[in-house]
Amino acid sequence: MATYKTGQDILNASLGDYHQQGFRLYACARGMLALNYKDEPIRTFSLTGATIIAIREACQEYLKTGRAW
């Protein structure tokens, strides 16, 4: 079982293998999450509507198309 020391550890773990590929997920103000790829903003998610599946699909889509949403 994984042990997390910070909230950022949890966000990084939610990315799965995409974290090692350069994706980062950050908690922002006003209940939002920001998804970045190598410091480039890719997409934002609502904390109440974000799912791990949706976040990983956004990573996969960016790798396929190179386009931010």
C-alpha positions in Angstrom: 0.0 0.0 0.0 1.4 3.4 -1.0 2.1 6.0 1.6 1.6 9.7 0.8 3.2 12.5 2.7 1.5 15.5 1.1 -1.5 16.3 -1.0 0.9 16.8 -4.0 2.0 13.2 -3.6 -1.6 12.1 -4.0 -2.0 14.3 -7.1 1.2 12.9 -8.6 0.1 9.4 -8.0 -3.3 10.0 -9.6 -1.4 10.6 -12.9 0.0 7.1 -12.9 2.7 6.6 -15.5 1.9 10.0 -17.0 3.7 11.6 -14.1 7.0 10.1 -15.2 6.3 11.4 -18.8 6.3 15.0 -17.6 2.7 15.6 -16.6 1.9 17.5 -13.4 -1.3 18.1 -11.6 -1.6 21.1 -9.2 -4.3 22.3 -6.9 -5.3 25.9 -7.8 -7.4 28.5 -6.1 -11.2 28.3 -6.3 -11.5 24.5 -6.3 -9.7 23.8 -9.5 -6.9 21.4 -10.7 -4.4 22.4 -13.3 -2.9 19.8 -15.6 0.5 20.8 -17.1 2.9 19.0 -19.4 6.5 20.1 -18.9 5.3 23.4 -17.4 2.8 24.1 -20.3 -0.8 24.4 -19.2 -2.9 21.7 -20.8 -6.3 21.7 -19.1 -8.1 22.6 -15.9 -10.6 20.5 -14.0 -13.1 21.2 -11.3 -12.3 19.5 -8.0 -15.9 18.3 -7.8 -15.9 16.9 -11.4 -12.4 15.6 -11.9 -11.9 11.9 -12.1 -8.7 9.9 -12.4 -10.0 8.5 -15.7 -10.7 12.0 -17.1 -7.3 13.3 -16.1 -5.5 10.4 -17.6 -7.6 10.6 -20.8 -6.5 14.3 -21.1 -2.9 13.2 -20.8 -3.3 10.6 -23.5 -5.2 13.0 -25.8 -2.4 15.6 -25.4 0.3 13.0 -26.3 -1.7 12.0 -29.4 -2.6 15.5 -30.7 -0.2 17.9 -29.0 -3.2 20.2 -28.4 -4.2 21.7 -25.1 -7.9 22.0 -24.4 
